[in-house]
Amino acid sequence: MPGSVNVAITHRVFSQVLAFFGEGFVVDANPAEESWPAEVWLRKMGVADAVITFMPDCFTENILELCPKLRLISCALKGYDNFDIAACVRKGITVTVVEDLLTVPTAELAVGLTIALARNLMAGDQRVRSESFRGWRPVLYGSGLAGSSVGLIGMGRVGRAIAERLNPFGCTIRYWDRNRLTPESEARLGLIPAGWEELLAGSQYVILALPLTAETKHLINRETLRLMRLGAYLINPARGSLVDEAAVADALGSGHLGGYAADVFEFEDWARPDRPSAVSPVLREEAGCTVFTPHLGSAVRDVRLAIELQAAQNVLDFFSGKEPRGIVKPEC
């Protein structure tokens, strides 16, 4: 490997990741929880040969123009909607993601959000912490998963993992995806294929498991929310912009939607030029029928370490002439 390779790491990582790089690499790692200020971030990208990047980062064609040395973007994540892959290809920049380490923790959180929402865990916690709590009273009755109807939208790795974890609850699980699974896979996962309107109208719980694309942006909107059964619960562990948060807030306010749980929010989708600057204030006010978590889908310590180590390994492989794992191909 001729010369040294300048590697920027945009967010704080485990010490094991920093120790991963040896001679021939000059590593500039952000030690803080928050992102570098924009001017600092751009200055560091301007001299980097490779970058290990995270959810809050965004690479558009205009930004790539300011990164003349950049050859590799190693993403410590799975969803790459904040990265202009076509522009990277045109500029000869390889982009890699960590494809398979996020599936299980995201599926686990999806089930946890569903239970927390339907069983009023947030309201129950607040009740116990209040001075008025005097023990059990016949309030906060919710809904269970046993015998319920669940609709899964998206049947990739995460969708299948969610189905596997829901099956022991005795749910009837319908799914919608543009690519139907094989009959053998449907039987193994206990899944029933359904049409779009059928799934929305017939599901007590609707769980999103899709990537964010131009086609899936605001897939859940005012029209689709009206198709959902009265009092249904919507759970979003995937991407914020799959839903129109303003429409969800209105559906909660009217009582048509029974509850909304989310680990992701529209303002996080940095590649959207029209993204909001924060979570909808109206949505935040619906505290009695919402459960929100701050992107905890991958926040499992050993999983995060494995993700960061794989992103670092991709850098080492790339600059040693090996093909790194998880190379993103441009969509046709």
N, C-alpha and C positions, 0 to 999 in steps of 0.2 A: 504494500500500500504506500504509494509515494506521498511524501509530505505528511502534514497533519490534517485531520478532518475536524472542522468546527461544528459541534453539535449544540444546538440550543434546546433546552427543555423548558417548556413554557410555564409549567406549574410544579409545585413541590412534589417530590417523589420520595419513595423509601430509600434509605441509605444504601441498600443492597443494589439498587439500580445504578447509583453513582459509582459504586465500586466495580461495576460490570465493565466499565470502560478502562482500558489500559493504555499503553504507549501508542502514540499515533493519533489519539483523540484529545481534543481540547473541548471540555464540556462547560457550557455556561448554563447553569440551572437556576431557575427562579426559586428562591427559598421560601416564598410567601404563599399563603393560601389564595390570595387574590391575584388576578392577572397583572402582568406588567402594565403600566400606563401605555396608552396607544403609541406615543412617540418612542418610548423605550422598546416596546415590542417590535416596532418597525425597524428600529436601528439594529437590533439583534438579528432580525430576519435578513437584513441586508448583508450580513457577513457570514451567515450560516450555510454550511454545505448540507446539513441535515437538521431536521427539527423533530422532536418528539412532542406531539401536540395533543390537546385535550378538548373536551366539550366546548369551552368558551371561545375557542379559536375559530377563525374564519379565513379562508384563502379564496379570494375572488381573482379574476384575471387582472384587475387593477393592482391588487396587492402583490400578485406574483411578479409584476413588472418591477417591483421594488426589491426583489429577491434574486439578484443576478447570479449568485453562486449556488442557489438551492438545487439539489439533485434528488433529495428524498424527503418526503413527509411521512413520518412513521406515526400513525395515529394510535393512541392508547384508548381506543374506543372501537365500536362496531359500526354505528350509523355515521355515514360520511356526507350527509346532506349539506353541511356547512362548507364543503370543499368543491370547487369547480374542477371536476375530474377532466373534462374535455380540455380546459385551459392548461391543466398540468401536463396532459399528454402532448399538447402542441409545443410546450416549452421543454419537453424531455424530462419532466419531473415524475418520478415514481411515487405513488401513494400506496401505503399499506395500512390495513386495519387488523384488529384482533377479532376474528370472526366468531369463535366458539366458546370463549370464556365467560361471556356475559349472559348466556342463555339461561342457565339455571338460576342465578340470583335474581334476574329480572322476572322470571316465571314465579319464583317464590314470593317476591314482593307483590306481584299482581294478585295472587291469592290472598296475601295479607291485607292488601288494600280493600279487596272485596269484602272480606270478613269484617274489617274495621268499620267500613261504611255501613254495611247492612246491620251490624250488631251494635251500632251506636257507641263504639269504644271511646271516641273523642269526648262525646257528651258525658259518658259514664265517668271518665277520668276527671273531667271538670267538676262533676257532681260530688265525687268523693273528696276532692280538694277544697270544696266550698265549706264554709262554716255551718251551713244549714244541713249537712249530711247527718242523718240519724239512723243509718242502716237501710236495709232493703225496703223498698216501697214498689208497688205495682206500676212502674213507669219505665220508659225507655224500651218498650217492646220493639224488636226489630224483625228482621227476616233471616232465615237460615239458608244454607246451601243445599241441605238434604232435600231431595225431591224437587228441587227448583229447575228452572229452564235457563240455561246459559247460552249466550250467543258469542262465539269467538269470531272476530273479524281479522283475517290474516292467518295463514297456516304455514308460516315458515318455521324456523327452528324454535323461536320463542312461542309461537302459537301452539305448536305440538307439545312443548314442555309444559305450558299452562294446562293443556288438556290432560296430560298424564297426571298432574297434581290435583286436578279437580275430580277425576274419576272416582277416587275413594269416597268422596262425599255423597255419591249417589245422585249426581246431577244428570239431567238430560242435556247433552252438549251438542248444539248445532254450530256449524261453521259456514262462513262465506269466504271464498278466495277465488280469484280469477282462474287459478289452476287447481282443479280438483285433485285430491289425493287418490291413490289407488284404493280399490275396495278392501284390499288386505290391510292397508294402513288405517283406513277408517274403522275397520273392525277391531284392530289392535288398540286404537286410541279411544274407542267407544264414541265415535263421531258420526253425526248425521249431517250430510250436506243440505244446505238450504239456499233458497233464493234470497236476494237482498232484502226485499220488503218482508218476506216471511220471517227472516231472522229478526229484524227489528221489531216487528209486531208481536212476535211470540216469545221474546226473551225477557225474563225478569232481570237478568244481569247481562250487559253488553260489555265485552272486554276487547280493547283495541290492541292488535299485535302486528302493526304494519309499519314499514319505513315511510319516511316523509318524501314524497315526490310531487311533481306538479299535478299529478292525477289524484293524489290522496290529500292534498292540502284542503282543509275544511270539509273533509268527507262527512263529518258530523256537523251539520248546519241546521238552520231553522226548519228547512223542509224535512230533513232526515229525522230530526228530533220529534217532529209531529207524527212520524210513522211509528215511533216507539210506544210501547204500551204504557198506559197511565201508571205512574209510580215506579217505573223501571230505574235501575241503577246503571250508571255509566262509569267504566273504569279505564283509565288511560295511563299505562306504564310505558308507552312507546315514544311518541313525539307530540309536543304541545300543539303544533299547528295542524294536527289531524282533526282538531275540533275548533269551532268558532266559539271562543270563550264567552263572548258577549251573548251569543245565542243560548249557550248552556246556562249562563246566569239568569237569563229571562225565563228559560224553561224550569229552572229551580224555583224562581220567584213565583211563577204561576202555579206550581205544584204538579205540573205535568211530568217533570223528571223528579224521581224520588231522591236521588243523590248523585254526587259526582266525586270520584276519587282520582287524583292525578299525582304522578311523580314528575311530570314534565309540563312545560308551559310555553305558550306562544313566544314570549319575549326571548326565550333561549335559542330560537331558531335564527341564528345570526345572518344566514345567507338571505333571509327575506328582507328586501329593502323597505317593506311596509310593516315590519314587525312592531308590536307595541313595545313600550319601554319598561313595562312591569306587568305583573299579574293584574288582571282586571280588578279594580277596586270593588266593583259590584259583585264579582265572583267571590272575593275575599270576605265580603259581608255575609255571605250565605254559610255562616259557620255551623249552623245546626244540621246541615245536610251535605257537608263536604268533608273530605279528608285529603290533606295535601302533605306531601313529603318533598324534600329538596333534592330531587334526583338521586335517590338512594338505591336505584336499581342495581348498581354495581358496587355499592358501598359495603362490601364484605372484605375484611382486611386481607385474607389470603388470596382472594380473587383479584383484588386491586394490585397486589404485589405481582401476581402471575401475569396480569395484563401489562404492567409496566416493564417487567423483565422481557416479555415477548416483544414489546415495542423496541426495547434496547437491542435485543438479539437481531431484530430485523435490520437495525442500523449496522451492526457488526457484519451480518451476512452480506448486505448490499455492498459495503465498501471492501469486502474481501473477495468479491467476485461471485458469491453464491446468490441464488435467487431467494429473496426473503419470502416469508409466508404472508398470505392475505393480500396479494397485490390486487388493487382495484382496477378493473377493466372499464373502459368507457362504455356507456350504454349505447346500443345501436339505435 
